[in-house]
Amino acid sequence: MTIFHSELSRRAFLKNAGLMAAFASLPVKNRLSAGVPAPMRRPFGTLDFEVTTLGLGGQASLQWTPEGIQPVDIILKAFHLGINYFDTSNLYGPSQGNFGEAFRRLHLIPGSPGYDEKLRRSIFLTSKTHLRWGKGGENRPNVNNWTNGEPGSRAADDIRRSLSQIFGDGRGNYPEGAYLDMVLIHSLSTREEMEVLFQGLENTDPRDGHIGALAVLRDFRDGTNRTGMNQGEERLVRRIGFSGHYSASSMMEFMRRDENNLLEAVLVSVNANDRLYTNMQHNVLPVADAKGMGVIGMKVFADGAMYTKESRWSHRPEDVVLTVGGPDLPGAPLVRYTLTTPGVHTAIIGIGRIDRDPSRCQLESNLAAAQVPPDGLSQSEREEIEQAAGRVKGGKTNYFQREAEPLSPAGNPGAEVLEREGKQIVRLTWDTAVAGPDPILHYEIMRDGEVVAKAGHRPQTGLQPFEYEDTPSDGAGYEYRIATVDAAGRRSATESLIVRAG
């Protein structure tokens, strides 16, 4: 394939890799004066931050460290290479502690000798909580309220735990001035989880015994105590977002329900096998983009399943992939695929190992591949990469993603008869459909089996439904249907909506 084997691509890689090798050997204070190009950056949604196209993921060797690997060295090398987005989580075992050790060496601990506040502001540090309850709580079906192993933990505890492990003593204490640039609600999957997360967000009352995590995270973002969980009115979080691997429809609904735009970023799985499943790129990403959210792509290599790992969750050092790409599928095209997917600003990738030889160093190889503009691949090149990725394990790599579902009908269709200026009008309403492998183009309005109008599709960013008003001429009864049409010409219609004139 020309994408993988062109001489131009090879020369570009070697040039970038050589520059990065030189760059990596420089101390931090010299890296901007060495004449080495800085990594490519993109605006991070509307967050007033320019993010490098490659971010460092907090799993792989930072979580499950194989023998002989030094995880702190991976973080330090990423920093020296100019990467400015760093990802970790309360569920990632020693990952946050590894960041803490690296940050101490980099003078990023507030209050410590040599603390470099300007340098701290130059990076974007994200952690995550999988706790759905912010206060109180109860067990509910389909609500995965995973703790970090500490009984009784709630979202506020995870914030403080992150700060203690990264900036403090690891025993619950953290210095004044420590903060997280963002906390993500981790791995949103179900409607029931949404109900918990939004509970108590409106008309918040500190006397309430059960409040969802969103209201508590807002308190720690704003320095308020509306929930009763932030008595010191600390401002420990700058941004709030969420992540998801599995259910595109749940993620879309979560963003739609956030009419106050509390959610400012989303971490979402996007790789070259995405369209073989209920995909994110034609469903979640357009909504996030329309809302101005920062978008972080993940699972670029399907958590290693594109290579040596089985298609299942990682949980041990043996699962960490230590090679650069593979003979039949190099890593660079997969990185470029994610970063040329419309709406993606950066991609986080977990690193198994680093090496002085750029061709053997996962970090340098991925960073070289990430130097790509949003339009850096043509549609035909993206399709070639999809075909190559689809041959790996028969395309069954994205175990974390919902199985493929066909183009759906419009959601929540409704029809009502209105009277206006002596005329009867039929008002049709509906919510967004969920795309199959291709993007949605428009909706067809059918009356008694005939198409009478087309309504263009756009990302639905709130709870206000789409609508169309029809003015039939004779005032009789009618049968309406709304058909979703995608770019490949597929159609999916709602059940009949029977309207009888008054």
VONU-586826 format. One record per residue (C-alpha): y, z, x; residue number from 1. Coordinates in steps of 0.2 Angstrom, whole numbers, plus 5000, padded with zeros to 4 digits. Layout:
N
[[Y; Z; X]; NUM];
...
This chain:
502
[[5000; 5000; 5000]; 1];
[[5017; 4996; 5007]; 2];
[[5024; 5012; 5002]; 3];
[[5012; 5022; 5013]; 4];
[[5010; 5010; 5028]; 5];
[[5026; 5001; 5031]; 6];
[[5033; 5001; 5049]; 7];
[[5050; 5005; 5042]; 8];
[[5043; 5021; 5034]; 9];
[[5034; 5026; 5050]; 10];
[[5049; 5023; 5061]; 11];
[[5060; 5033; 5049]; 12];
[[5048; 5047; 5049]; 13];
[[5046; 5048; 5068]; 14];
[[5065; 5048; 5069]; 15];
[[5068; 5062; 5056]; 16];
[[5053; 5072; 5064]; 17];
[[5060; 5071; 5081]; 18];
[[5077; 5077; 5075]; 19];
[[5070; 5091; 5066]; 20];
[[5060; 5097; 5081]; 21];
[[5076; 5098; 5091]; 22];
[[5085; 5106; 5077]; 23];
[[5071; 5119; 5075]; 24];
[[5073; 5125; 5093]; 25];
[[5091; 5130; 5091]; 26];
[[5097; 5147; 5086]; 27];
[[5105; 5149; 5069]; 28];
[[5123; 5151; 5076]; 29];
[[5121; 5134; 5085]; 30];
[[5113; 5123; 5072]; 31];
[[5128; 5116; 5064]; 32];
[[5136; 5111; 5081]; 33];
[[5122; 5102; 5088]; 34];
[[5125; 5085; 5081]; 35];
[[5109; 5085; 5071]; 36];
[[5110; 5079; 5053]; 37];
[[5109; 5093; 5040]; 38];
[[5096; 5091; 5027]; 39];
[[5101; 5081; 5012]; 40];
[[5108; 5091; 4997]; 41];
[[5111; 5089; 4979]; 42];
[[5122; 5097; 4966]; 43];
[[5111; 5111; 4958]; 44];
[[5114; 5107; 4940]; 45];
[[5131; 5115; 4936]; 46];
[[5127; 5131; 4946]; 47];
[[5141; 5127; 4959]; 48];
[[5129; 5126; 4973]; 49];
[[5123; 5112; 4983]; 50];
[[5104; 5114; 4986]; 51];
[[5093; 5106; 5000]; 52];
[[5081; 5094; 4992]; 53];
[[5067; 5104; 5000]; 54];
[[5065; 5123; 4996]; 55];
[[5053; 5135; 5003]; 56];
[[5039; 5140; 4991]; 57];
[[5034; 5158; 4991]; 58];
[[5015; 5156; 4990]; 59];
[[5003; 5147; 5002]; 60];
[[5003; 5157; 5019]; 61];
[[5018; 5168; 5013]; 62];
[[5006; 5175; 5000]; 63];
[[4988; 5172; 5006]; 64];
[[4990; 5172; 5024]; 65];
[[4975; 5164; 5034]; 66];
[[4970; 5172; 5051]; 67];
[[4981; 5167; 5065]; 68];
[[4996; 5162; 5054]; 69];
[[5013; 5171; 5055]; 70];
[[5021; 5170; 5038]; 71];
[[5038; 5176; 5044]; 72];
[[5039; 5162; 5057]; 73];
[[5037; 5150; 5043]; 74];
[[5052; 5157; 5034]; 75];
[[5062; 5158; 5050]; 76];
[[5058; 5140; 5054]; 77];
[[5063; 5134; 5037]; 78];
[[5080; 5143; 5039]; 79];
[[5083; 5136; 5056]; 80];
[[5079; 5118; 5049]; 81];
[[5093; 5121; 5037]; 82];
[[5083; 5124; 5021]; 83];
[[5094; 5134; 5009]; 84];
[[5083; 5137; 4994]; 85];
[[5070; 5151; 4995]; 86];
[[5057; 5156; 4982]; 87];
[[5046; 5171; 4979]; 88];
[[5040; 5182; 4965]; 89];
[[5034; 5200; 4961]; 90];
[[5017; 5193; 4958]; 91];
[[5015; 5185; 4975]; 92];
[[5008; 5200; 4985]; 93];
[[5016; 5202; 5002]; 94];
[[5028; 5187; 5000]; 95];
[[5044; 5197; 4996]; 96];
[[5040; 5208; 5011]; 97];
[[5038; 5194; 5022]; 98];
[[5055; 5188; 5017]; 99];
[[5062; 5205; 5020]; 100];
[[5056; 5205; 5038]; 101];
[[5063; 5187; 5041]; 102];
[[5080; 5192; 5033]; 103];
[[5081; 5208; 5044]; 104];
[[5079; 5196; 5059]; 105];
[[5093; 5184; 5052]; 106];
[[5105; 5198; 5049]; 107];
[[5105; 5196; 5030]; 108];
[[5103; 5214; 5025]; 109];
[[5119; 5221; 5018]; 110];
[[5126; 5236; 5027]; 111];
[[5115; 5234; 5042]; 112];
[[5123; 5231; 5059]; 113];
[[5128; 5212; 5061]; 114];
[[5126; 5208; 5042]; 115];
[[5132; 5190; 5040]; 116];
[[5139; 5190; 5022]; 117];
[[5144; 5172; 5024]; 118];
[[5127; 5167; 5029]; 119];
[[5120; 5176; 5015]; 120];
[[5131; 5167; 5003]; 121];
[[5125; 5150; 5010]; 122];
[[5107; 5152; 5004]; 123];
[[5100; 5153; 4987]; 124];
[[5086; 5167; 4984]; 125];
[[5075; 5167; 4969]; 126];
[[5062; 5179; 4963]; 127];
[[5052; 5180; 4947]; 128];
[[5046; 5192; 4934]; 129];
[[5031; 5189; 4922]; 130];
[[5036; 5204; 4912]; 131];
[[5041; 5199; 4894]; 132];
[[5047; 5216; 4889]; 133];
[[5063; 5223; 4896]; 134];
[[5062; 5240; 4887]; 135];
[[5048; 5248; 4878]; 136];
[[5036; 5235; 4872]; 137];
[[5019; 5233; 4864]; 138];
[[5004; 5223; 4865]; 139];
[[5005; 5206; 4856]; 140];
[[4993; 5192; 4855]; 141];
[[4997; 5177; 4866]; 142];
[[5010; 5187; 4876]; 143];
[[5005; 5188; 4894]; 144];
[[5015; 5203; 4900]; 145];
[[5008; 5203; 4918]; 146];
[[5014; 5217; 4929]; 147];
[[5014; 5219; 4948]; 148];
[[5001; 5232; 4948]; 149];
[[5013; 5246; 4944]; 150];
[[5009; 5254; 4927]; 151];
[[5023; 5254; 4914]; 152];
[[5034; 5241; 4923]; 153];
[[5047; 5232; 4914]; 154];
[[5059; 5218; 4919]; 155];
[[5072; 5230; 4927]; 156];
[[5058; 5237; 4938]; 157];
[[5054; 5220; 4944]; 158];
[[5072; 5217; 4949]; 159];
[[5073; 5233; 4959]; 160];
[[5056; 5230; 4967]; 161];
[[5062; 5213; 4973]; 162];
[[5078; 5220; 4981]; 163];
[[5068; 5234; 4989]; 164];
[[5055; 5223; 4996]; 165];
[[5067; 5210; 5002]; 166];
[[5083; 5220; 5007]; 167];
[[5077; 5238; 5007]; 168];
[[5063; 5250; 5013]; 169];
[[5050; 5243; 5001]; 170];
[[5048; 5260; 4993]; 171];
[[5061; 5257; 4979]; 172];
[[5077; 5259; 4989]; 173];
[[5089; 5245; 4992]; 174];
[[5107; 5244; 5000]; 175];
[[5123; 5242; 4991]; 176];
[[5128; 5224; 4990]; 177];
[[5110; 5217; 4989]; 178];
[[5107; 5204; 4975]; 179];
[[5096; 5190; 4970]; 180];
[[5104; 5173; 4967]; 181];
[[5092; 5171; 4952]; 182];
[[5078; 5179; 4943]; 183];
[[5066; 5167; 4934]; 184];
[[5055; 5172; 4919]; 185];
[[5039; 5167; 4926]; 186];
[[5026; 5155; 4918]; 187];
[[5032; 5154; 4900]; 188];
[[5018; 5147; 4889]; 189];
[[5018; 5152; 4871]; 190];
[[5029; 5154; 4856]; 191];
[[5024; 5172; 4854]; 192];
[[5031; 5175; 4872]; 193];
[[5048; 5168; 4866]; 194];
[[5049; 5180; 4852]; 195];
[[5047; 5194; 4863]; 196];
[[5059; 5188; 4876]; 197];
[[5073; 5185; 4863]; 198];
[[5070; 5201; 4855]; 199];
[[5086; 5212; 4855]; 200];
[[5097; 5198; 4863]; 201];
[[5108; 5197; 4848]; 202];
[[5117; 5213; 4842]; 203];
[[5109; 5222; 4856]; 204];
[[5108; 5241; 4852]; 205];
[[5104; 5253; 4866]; 206];
[[5095; 5264; 4853]; 207];
[[5082; 5251; 4850]; 208];
[[5065; 5256; 4857]; 209];
[[5059; 5238; 4860]; 210];
[[5070; 5225; 4869]; 211];
[[5065; 5208; 4877]; 212];
[[5067; 5204; 4895]; 213];
[[5082; 5192; 4892]; 214];
[[5094; 5205; 4886]; 215];
[[5089; 5217; 4901]; 216];
[[5091; 5203; 4913]; 217];
[[5108; 5199; 4906]; 218];
[[5114; 5217; 4908]; 219];
[[5109; 5216; 4927]; 220];
[[5118; 5199; 4928]; 221];
[[5134; 5205; 4920]; 222];
[[5134; 5223; 4926]; 223];
[[5133; 5230; 4908]; 224];
[[5122; 5242; 4899]; 225];
[[5120; 5235; 4882]; 226];
[[5101; 5239; 4882]; 227];
[[5102; 5256; 4890]; 228];
[[5092; 5250; 4905]; 229];
[[5106; 5248; 4917]; 230];
[[5115; 5265; 4917]; 231];
[[5123; 5262; 4934]; 232];
[[5130; 5245; 4927]; 233];
[[5124; 5237; 4943]; 234];
[[5126; 5218; 4945]; 235];
[[5110; 5214; 4954]; 236];
[[5107; 5196; 4948]; 237];
[[5118; 5181; 4949]; 238];
[[5108; 5169; 4938]; 239];
[[5094; 5169; 4925]; 240];
[[5081; 5155; 4923]; 241];
[[5063; 5152; 4919]; 242];
[[5047; 5143; 4925]; 243];
[[5033; 5134; 4917]; 244];
[[5017; 5125; 4922]; 245];
[[5008; 5123; 4905]; 246];
[[5016; 5119; 4889]; 247];
[[5030; 5106; 4888]; 248];
[[5034; 5110; 4870]; 249];
[[5036; 5128; 4873]; 250];
[[5048; 5125; 4887]; 251];
[[5058; 5113; 4877]; 252];
[[5059; 5126; 4862]; 253];
[[5064; 5140; 4874]; 254];
[[5079; 5130; 4880]; 255];
[[5083; 5124; 4862]; 256];
[[5084; 5142; 4856]; 257];
[[5095; 5147; 4871]; 258];
[[5111; 5142; 4862]; 259];
[[5122; 5154; 4872]; 260];
[[5116; 5145; 4888]; 261];
[[5109; 5161; 4896]; 262];
[[5096; 5151; 4905]; 263];
[[5104; 5141; 4920]; 264];
[[5089; 5134; 4929]; 265];
[[5071; 5129; 4926]; 266];
[[5056; 5129; 4939]; 267];
[[5044; 5116; 4932]; 268];
[[5028; 5107; 4938]; 269];
[[5031; 5089; 4942]; 270];
[[5020; 5078; 4953]; 271];
[[5012; 5061; 4953]; 272];
[[4999; 5065; 4941]; 273];
[[5011; 5073; 4928]; 274];
[[5009; 5058; 4916]; 275];
[[4991; 5060; 4915]; 276];
[[4994; 5077; 4906]; 277];
[[5006; 5082; 4892]; 278];
[[5020; 5078; 4904]; 279];
[[5036; 5087; 4909]; 280];
[[5046; 5072; 4916]; 281];
[[5049; 5064; 4899]; 282];
[[5050; 5081; 4889]; 283];
[[5056; 5096; 4898]; 284];
[[5067; 5087; 4911]; 285];
[[5079; 5078; 4899]; 286];
[[5083; 5093; 4890]; 287];
[[5086; 5103; 4905]; 288];
[[5097; 5089; 4912]; 289];
[[5107; 5088; 4896]; 290];
[[5110; 5107; 4896]; 291];
[[5117; 5106; 4914]; 292];
[[5103; 5117; 4921]; 293];
[[5097; 5117; 4939]; 294];
[[5079; 5110; 4940]; 295];
[[5067; 5115; 4954]; 296];
[[5051; 5104; 4955]; 297];
[[5035; 5113; 4960]; 298];
[[5016; 5109; 4961]; 299];
[[5020; 5093; 4972]; 300];
[[5003; 5093; 4979]; 301];
[[4995; 5101; 4963]; 302];
[[4993; 5118; 4972]; 303];
[[4983; 5109; 4986]; 304];
[[4971; 5101; 4973]; 305];
[[4977; 5084; 4979]; 306];
[[4969; 5088; 4995]; 307];
[[4955; 5101; 5001]; 308];
[[4957; 5114; 4987]; 309];
[[4947; 5114; 4971]; 310];
[[4957; 5112; 4955]; 311];
[[4959; 5130; 4950]; 312];
[[4971; 5144; 4954]; 313];
[[4973; 5149; 4972]; 314];
[[4969; 5168; 4976]; 315];
[[4963; 5169; 4994]; 316];
[[4967; 5163; 5011]; 317];
[[4953; 5150; 5011]; 318];
[[4963; 5141; 4997]; 319];
[[4978; 5137; 5008]; 320];
[[4978; 5119; 5014]; 321];
[[4982; 5119; 5033]; 322];
[[4983; 5100; 5035]; 323];
[[4997; 5087; 5033]; 324];
[[4992; 5075; 5019]; 325];
[[4976; 5066; 5019]; 326];
[[4969; 5050; 5025]; 327];
[[4969; 5042; 5008]; 328];
[[4985; 5050; 5001]; 329];
[[4999; 5055; 5013]; 330];
[[5010; 5069; 5008]; 331];
[[5027; 5060; 5010]; 332];
[[5025; 5049; 4995]; 333];
[[5021; 5064; 4984]; 334];
[[5036; 5073; 4990]; 335];
[[5047; 5058; 4986]; 336];
[[5039; 5055; 4969]; 337];
[[5044; 5072; 4963]; 338];
[[5062; 5071; 4971]; 339];
[[5065; 5054; 4963]; 340];
[[5060; 5060; 4946]; 341];
[[5076; 5060; 4935]; 342];
[[5083; 5077; 4934]; 343];
[[5075; 5086; 4949]; 344];
[[5087; 5093; 4961]; 345];
[[5075; 5101; 4974]; 346];
[[5057; 5104; 4976]; 347];
[[5048; 5120; 4982]; 348];
[[5033; 5118; 4993]; 349];
[[5022; 5132; 4999]; 350];
[[5018; 5130; 5018]; 351];
[[5001; 5133; 5026]; 352];
[[5006; 5131; 5044]; 353];
[[5019; 5126; 5056]; 354];
[[5017; 5117; 5072]; 355];
[[5027; 5112; 5087]; 356];
[[5021; 5094; 5084]; 357];
[[5031; 5087; 5070]; 358];
[[5016; 5076; 5064]; 359];
[[5005; 5092; 5062]; 360];
[[5019; 5103; 5055]; 361];
[[5019; 5104; 5036]; 362];
[[5036; 5110; 5035]; 363];
[[5044; 5097; 5046]; 364];
[[5034; 5083; 5038]; 365];
[[5039; 5089; 5020]; 366];
[[5057; 5090; 5025]; 367];
[[5057; 5073; 5033]; 368];
[[5050; 5066; 5016]; 369];
[[5063; 5075; 5006]; 370];
[[5077; 5066; 5014]; 371];
[[5077; 5054; 4999]; 372];
[[5091; 5050; 4986]; 373];
[[5087; 5052; 4967]; 374];
[[5085; 5033; 4966]; 375];
[[5076; 5032; 4982]; 376];
[[5060; 5024; 4974]; 377];
[[5059; 5009; 4963]; 378];
[[5049; 5010; 4947]; 379];
[[5035; 4999; 4955]; 380];
[[5034; 5011; 4970]; 381];
[[5033; 5026; 4958]; 382];
[[5019; 5018; 4949]; 383];
[[5009; 5014; 4965]; 384];
[[5010; 5032; 4970]; 385];
[[5004; 5037; 4953]; 386];
[[4989; 5025; 4955]; 387];
[[4985; 5033; 4972]; 388];
[[4986; 5051; 4966]; 389];
[[4976; 5047; 4950]; 390];
[[4961; 5042; 4961]; 391];
[[4961; 5060; 4968]; 392];
[[4947; 5070; 4959]; 393];
[[4948; 5057; 4945]; 394];
[[4966; 5063; 4941]; 395];
[[4959; 5080; 4937]; 396];
[[4971; 5089; 4949]; 397];
[[4984; 5098; 4937]; 398];
[[4973; 5112; 4931]; 399];
[[4989; 5122; 4927]; 400];
[[4995; 5109; 4914]; 401];
[[4991; 5106; 4896]; 402];
[[4978; 5091; 4893]; 403];
[[4986; 5075; 4888]; 404];
[[4991; 5073; 4870]; 405];
[[4997; 5058; 4861]; 406];
[[5015; 5054; 4856]; 407];
[[5019; 5067; 4842]; 408];
[[5028; 5064; 4826]; 409];
[[5045; 5071; 4824]; 410];
[[5045; 5090; 4821]; 411];
[[5049; 5099; 4805]; 412];
[[5054; 5084; 4795]; 413];
[[5063; 5087; 4779]; 414];
[[5072; 5078; 4765]; 415];
[[5085; 5083; 4752]; 416];
[[5095; 5074; 4739]; 417];
[[5114; 5077; 4740]; 418];
[[5128; 5072; 4728]; 419];
[[5144; 5065; 4736]; 420];
[[5158; 5056; 4727]; 421];
[[5147; 5052; 4713]; 422];
[[5133; 5045; 4724]; 423];
[[5116; 5051; 4727]; 424];
[[5112; 5053; 4746]; 425];
[[5096; 5057; 4754]; 426];
[[5098; 5068; 4769]; 427];
[[5083; 5067; 4781]; 428];
[[5082; 5080; 4795]; 429];
[[5069; 5082; 4810]; 430];
[[5067; 5090; 4827]; 431];
[[5062; 5081; 4843]; 432];
[[5045; 5074; 4845]; 433];
[[5035; 5077; 4861]; 434];
[[5033; 5062; 4872]; 435];
[[5016; 5055; 4878]; 436];
[[5015; 5046; 4894]; 437];
[[5031; 5036; 4891]; 438];
[[5048; 5042; 4886]; 439];
[[5054; 5042; 4868]; 440];
[[5066; 5027; 4863]; 441];
[[5071; 5030; 4845]; 442];
[[5065; 5036; 4827]; 443];
[[5062; 5024; 4813]; 444];
[[5067; 5029; 4796]; 445];
[[5055; 5021; 4783]; 446];
[[5058; 5021; 4764]; 447];
[[5043; 5015; 4754]; 448];
[[5035; 5008; 4769]; 449];
[[5050; 4998; 4775]; 450];
[[5060; 5002; 4790]; 451];
[[5078; 5004; 4784]; 452];
[[5086; 5011; 4800]; 453];
[[5084; 5017; 4818]; 454];
[[5091; 5033; 4825]; 455];
[[5092; 5034; 4844]; 456];
[[5083; 5048; 4853]; 457];
[[5092; 5060; 4864]; 458];
[[5087; 5077; 4871]; 459];
[[5088; 5091; 4858]; 460];
[[5097; 5105; 4866]; 461];
[[5100; 5117; 4852]; 462];
[[5093; 5122; 4835]; 463];
[[5103; 5109; 4825]; 464];
[[5091; 5096; 4819]; 465];
[[5093; 5077; 4820]; 466];
[[5098; 5069; 4804]; 467];
[[5101; 5053; 4795]; 468];
[[5108; 5050; 4778]; 469];
[[5101; 5036; 4767]; 470];
[[5110; 5029; 4752]; 471];
[[5097; 5020; 4741]; 472];
[[5104; 5009; 4727]; 473];
[[5094; 5012; 4711]; 474];
[[5093; 5031; 4711]; 475];
[[5074; 5031; 4708]; 476];
[[5061; 5042; 4718]; 477];
[[5056; 5037; 4736]; 478];
[[5043; 5040; 4749]; 479];
[[5051; 5043; 4767]; 480];
[[5043; 5044; 4783]; 481];
[[5050; 5046; 4801]; 482];
[[5041; 5037; 4815]; 483];
[[5044; 5041; 4833]; 484];
[[5043; 5026; 4845]; 485];
[[5041; 5026; 4864]; 486];
[[5045; 5014; 4878]; 487];
[[5027; 5007; 4877]; 488];
[[5029; 5003; 4859]; 489];
[[5018; 5017; 4853]; 490];
[[5022; 5024; 4835]; 491];
[[5019; 5041; 4827]; 492];
[[5024; 5044; 4810]; 493];
[[5027; 5060; 4800]; 494];
[[5018; 5064; 4783]; 495];
[[5026; 5057; 4768]; 496];
[[5042; 5065; 4762]; 497];
[[5043; 5062; 4743]; 498];
[[5061; 5062; 4736]; 499];
[[5065; 5061; 4717]; 500];
[[5082; 5057; 4711]; 501];
[[5090; 5070; 4700]; 502];
